[in-house]
Each structure stands twice: as C-alpha cells, then as structure tokens.
Amino acid sequence: MTRPLDGKVALATGAGKNIGRAIALGLAQDGASVVVNGRSDRAAIDAVVGEITAAGGKAMGYIADVADPRSVEQMIAAAVDALGGLDIVVSNAGLRRQTALLEMSYAEWREILSVALDGAFILAKAAAPHLIRRGGGAIVALSGVSAHVGTPNRCHVCASKAGLEGLMRALAIELAPHRITSNCVAPGAIDTVRGAAAGVLPGTLTDRTIPLQRKGTVEEIAAMVRLLVGPDGGYITGQTIHVNGGAFLT
C-alpha cells in the first residue's frame, strides 16, 4: 500500500523534541525521507533518526544553525546529495524568552528574530531552487497564538511569528507559479516540555480558559502539517491555520 508522501524528501528544523519531533515522525510515517535538524543537541536528533529508522523509515540528522546562511546551504546540499532532492520544508526552529520590553536588550530582540523569522527566510531561499527542480513542493512554518492574542514579556516572539506569517503569505504568491504552497500553522497551548527560558504558560492559555478545556497534543499539530504538505493539502496556500482548541477565533 502506498503512503501519501512516498518518494518525497522532507526537512524539518528544530525537530529534536516536542512539536518538531512529532512532525518529523509523522512525515516519515507518511512515507517521506526526513532530514531531522537541530542546532546543537546531537543526542536528541540522533534519537529521532533512530525512531524513524527503527520503524522502517529513512532519515538523516543534521546539526545546523538556521540563522547561518552557509550552514543552511550546506545542510540542504547534504540532504539533496544523500536523499536525491527536496520536496517539503518545515520551518519549526524557534527560541522562546520571557523578558519585559523595558528590560529587553536589542541583542535579545535580534536573537529571537534571527531564528524564527530570519531562519525561515534563509531556509526558504536555499530550498526553493530544489523544490522548483522537483516540479513543486510545500513550505510550512510554525507560528503561534501569541502573535494574535498578544502576550506580555514576549514582544520579540510575537513580532517574529507575525513576520513569519507575512513571509509565508508573500511566498505563497511568489512561488505559486512553481506549484509550491506556503502556509503557517499556529499552535495554541500544546502539552510540551517547556524550557526554563520559556517561563510559565500565560494565564490566558490554561485548561480553564480554553473552550475545549485541554491543551493540544504535539501529534495534533503534526497532523495539520501532514495535511498541508500532502496531496490533500495541495489547494491550500498563503494561510495561517490555527490549532488552538478555540482559544483564538479567526
């Protein structure tokens, strides 16, 4: 039995844990060969690659900083050389901090934007020629509900995600002639392991305030990505798809 992504090659950034890991595993389950990217945690990346290969899939790990154009170009070249091409790009890498505006340095502001926003641009620019060469493809970026509801102490994160959505809309129009779709998925409160720098979950996104009265799962976010990059998502482009249990209504 064929799977929807058989013969496709996918690259997922920030894929060593949480949502990124679930996306990588889901794409592999659908038949794609997956490049599992992380910035520094080799053990986490190798673990995800191991899960994919143990299940009979094909994957390779690659450590690269998405904010570094040369590192991204080298990663994509290695992926194309090893796996034969590139069809799907998932820009999930991002940093989360909680710092008040009046205490935030410009260096911290730039650090956050350099990964989520600059990184998505660098990745799309390096990947697009390969998607075009394959006759089409899909780009998905991970945004977030905070860019829509506003969150104190996270103006840099909110700005990076809002910019990310604008970037995907622009790419949707520019790359449409090449049969490349570009979309954002905006998760709400998701049941993940939060790093210390991310701080506590905002009080506006608790089980009591979310209409469905629970957090989402990483698999639910991965399922939306799988839809967008698969054959059933081929007519969806330039959109921000919210997966948030009703916490924000468009």
C-alpha positions as CSV (number, residue, x, y, z in Angstrom):
1,M,0.0,0.0,0.0
2,T,1.4,3.4,-1.0
3,R,1.6,6.2,1.5
4,P,0.8,9.9,0.7
5,L,4.5,11.0,0.9
6,D,6.2,8.0,-0.7
7,G,9.2,9.2,-2.7
8,K,9.2,12.7,-1.1
9,V,12.1,14.2,0.9
10,A,11.3,16.5,3.8
11,L,13.4,18.7,6.0
12,A,12.2,19.7,9.5
13,T,14.1,22.2,11.6
14,G,14.0,22.2,15.4
15,A,13.0,18.6,15.2
16,G,14.8,17.1,18.2
17,K,11.8,17.3,20.6
18,N,8.2,18.4,21.2
19,I,6.3,19.6,18.1
20,G,9.3,19.3,15.7
21,R,9.9,15.7,16.7
22,A,6.2,14.8,16.2
23,I,6.3,16.4,12.8
24,A,9.4,14.5,11.7
25,L,7.9,11.2,12.9
26,G,4.6,12.0,11.2
27,L,6.2,12.8,7.8
28,A,8.3,9.6,8.0
29,Q,5.1,7.6,8.8
30,D,3.5,9.0,5.7
31,G,6.5,7.8,3.6
32,A,8.8,10.7,3.4
33,S,12.6,10.5,3.8
34,V,13.3,13.1,6.6
35,V,16.2,15.4,7.4
36,V,16.0,15.9,11.1
37,N,17.6,19.3,12.0
38,G,18.7,20.7,15.3
39,R,21.0,23.5,16.4
40,S,23.1,21.7,19.0
41,D,21.5,18.7,20.7
42,R,23.0,15.8,18.7
43,A,21.7,13.2,21.1
44,A,18.1,14.4,20.6
45,I,18.5,14.5,16.8
46,D,20.0,11.0,16.7
47,A,17.2,9.7,18.9
48,V,14.6,10.9,16.4
49,V,16.5,9.5,13.5
50,G,16.7,6.2,15.4
51,E,12.9,6.2,15.9
52,I,12.3,6.7,12.2
53,T,14.7,4.0,11.1
54,A,13.5,1.6,13.7
55,A,10.0,1.9,12.2
56,G,11.4,1.2,8.7
57,G,11.7,4.8,7.5
58,K,14.6,6.7,6.1
59,A,16.1,9.7,7.9
60,M,19.3,11.6,8.4
61,G,20.3,14.0,11.2
62,Y,22.0,17.3,10.6
63,I,23.2,19.9,13.1
64,A,22.9,23.4,11.7
65,D,22.0,26.9,12.9
66,V,19.1,28.1,10.7
67,A,20.3,31.7,11.3
68,D,23.5,31.0,9.5
69,P,23.0,31.1,5.7
70,R,26.1,29.0,4.9
71,S,25.2,26.3,7.4
72,V,21.7,26.1,5.9
73,E,23.1,25.8,2.4
74,Q,25.5,23.1,3.4
75,M,22.6,21.2,5.2
76,I,20.4,21.3,2.1
77,A,23.2,20.3,-0.2
78,A,24.0,17.3,2.0
79,A,20.3,16.4,2.1
80,V,19.9,16.6,-1.7
81,D,23.1,14.6,-2.2
82,A,22.1,11.9,0.3
83,L,18.4,11.6,-0.4
84,G,18.1,12.8,-4.0
85,G,16.2,16.0,-3.8
86,L,13.9,18.1,-1.6
87,D,10.1,18.5,-1.7
88,I,9.0,19.6,1.8
89,V,10.4,22.2,4.2
90,V,9.0,22.7,7.7
91,S,10.4,25.7,9.5
92,N,9.8,24.9,13.1
93,A,13.0,26.2,14.8
94,G,12.5,29.0,17.3
95,L,13.5,30.4,20.6
96,R,11.3,31.4,23.5
97,R,12.1,34.0,26.1
98,Q,10.1,36.0,28.7
99,T,11.5,39.5,29.1
100,A,9.7,42.7,29.7
101,L,10.1,45.4,27.0
102,L,11.9,47.8,29.3
103,E,14.4,45.2,30.3
104,M,14.9,43.7,26.8
105,S,18.2,44.3,25.1
106,Y,18.4,44.8,21.3
107,A,20.7,41.7,21.3
108,E,18.0,39.5,22.7
109,W,15.4,41.0,20.3
110,R,17.7,40.2,17.4
111,E,18.4,36.7,18.7
112,I,14.8,35.7,18.8
113,L,14.0,37.1,15.3
114,S,17.2,35.7,13.8
115,V,16.0,32.1,14.4
116,A,12.2,32.2,13.8
117,L,12.0,34.8,11.1
118,D,15.5,35.2,9.6
119,G,15.9,31.4,9.7
120,A,12.7,30.8,7.8
121,F,13.8,33.3,5.1
122,I,17.2,31.7,4.8
123,L,15.7,28.2,4.7
124,A,13.1,29.1,2.1
125,K,15.6,30.9,-0.1
126,A,18.1,28.0,0.0
127,A,15.4,25.3,-0.5
128,A,13.2,26.9,-3.2
129,P,15.5,26.1,-6.2
130,H,15.4,22.4,-5.2
131,L,11.6,22.4,-4.8
132,I,11.3,24.1,-8.2
133,R,13.6,21.5,-9.7
134,R,11.3,18.7,-8.4
135,G,8.3,20.4,-10.0
136,G,6.7,21.7,-6.8
137,G,6.6,21.2,-3.1
138,A,5.4,22.6,0.2
139,I,6.7,25.0,2.8
140,V,5.2,25.2,6.3
141,A,6.3,27.5,9.1
142,L,5.2,27.2,12.7
143,S,3.7,30.4,14.1
144,G,1.8,30.6,17.3
145,V,-1.3,32.0,19.0
146,S,0.7,34.6,21.0
147,A,1.2,36.7,17.8
148,H,-2.6,37.0,17.6
149,V,-3.7,37.5,21.2
150,G,-0.6,39.4,22.4
151,T,1.4,38.1,25.3
152,P,3.3,40.3,27.9
153,N,7.0,39.9,28.1
154,R,7.2,38.3,24.7
155,C,7.1,41.1,22.2
156,H,10.1,39.7,20.3
157,V,8.4,36.3,20.0
158,C,5.1,37.8,18.9
159,A,6.9,40.0,16.3
160,S,8.9,37.1,14.9
161,K,5.7,35.0,14.5
162,A,3.7,37.8,12.9
163,G,6.5,38.4,10.5
164,L,6.7,34.7,9.8
165,E,3.0,34.7,8.7
166,G,3.6,37.6,6.4
167,L,6.6,35.9,4.9
168,M,4.5,32.8,4.1
169,R,1.8,34.8,2.5
170,A,4.3,36.5,0.3
171,L,6.0,33.2,-0.7
172,A,2.6,31.7,-1.4
173,I,2.0,34.2,-4.2
174,E,5.6,34.3,-5.5
175,L,6.1,30.6,-5.6
176,A,2.6,29.6,-6.8
177,P,3.7,29.5,-10.4
178,H,6.2,26.8,-9.4
179,R,3.5,24.7,-7.7
180,I,4.9,25.4,-4.3
181,T,2.5,26.0,-1.4
182,S,3.4,28.1,1.6
183,N,1.4,28.1,4.9
184,C,1.7,28.7,8.6
185,V,0.4,26.5,11.4
186,A,-0.3,28.5,14.6
187,P,-0.5,26.2,17.6
188,G,-2.2,27.3,20.8
189,A,-1.3,25.8,24.2
190,I,0.3,22.5,23.5
191,D,1.3,19.9,26.0
192,T,5.1,20.0,25.6
193,V,8.1,20.1,27.9
194,R,8.8,23.9,28.3
195,G,12.4,25.0,28.6
196,A,13.3,27.2,31.5
197,A,13.8,30.3,29.3
198,A,10.2,29.9,28.1
199,G,8.8,30.6,31.5
200,V,5.3,29.6,32.7
201,L,2.4,29.2,30.3
202,P,0.5,32.5,30.1
203,G,-2.6,32.6,32.3
204,T,-4.8,33.3,29.3
205,L,-4.0,29.8,27.9
206,T,-5.0,27.4,30.7
207,D,-7.3,24.4,30.6
208,R,-10.0,26.5,32.2
209,T,-9.8,29.3,29.6
210,I,-9.5,27.2,26.5
211,P,-13.0,26.3,25.2
212,L,-12.1,22.7,24.7
213,Q,-10.7,22.7,28.2
214,R,-7.4,21.0,27.5
215,K,-4.1,21.5,25.9
216,G,-3.4,20.2,22.4
217,T,-1.0,17.4,21.7
218,V,2.1,17.5,19.5
219,E,0.5,14.9,17.3
220,E,-2.4,17.2,16.6
221,I,0.0,19.9,15.3
222,A,1.9,17.3,13.3
223,A,-1.4,16.1,11.7
224,M,-2.1,19.6,10.4
225,V,1.4,19.8,8.9
226,R,0.9,16.4,7.3
227,L,-2.3,17.6,5.7
228,L,-0.7,20.8,4.3
229,V,2.3,19.0,2.7
230,G,0.4,16.0,1.4
231,P,-1.8,15.6,-1.6
232,D,-5.0,16.6,0.2
233,G,-3.5,20.0,1.0
234,G,-2.4,20.9,-2.5
235,Y,-5.0,23.7,-2.9
236,I,-4.2,25.4,0.4
237,T,-1.7,28.2,0.3
238,G,-1.0,31.5,1.9
239,Q,-3.0,30.6,5.0
240,T,-2.4,30.6,8.8
241,I,-4.2,27.5,10.1
242,H,-5.0,27.8,13.9
243,V,-4.9,24.7,16.0
244,N,-5.8,26.0,19.5
245,G,-8.9,24.4,20.9
246,G,-10.9,27.6,20.4
247,A,-8.5,29.9,22.4
248,F,-8.4,32.3,19.4
249,L,-11.1,32.5,16.7
250,T,-10.3,34.0,13.3
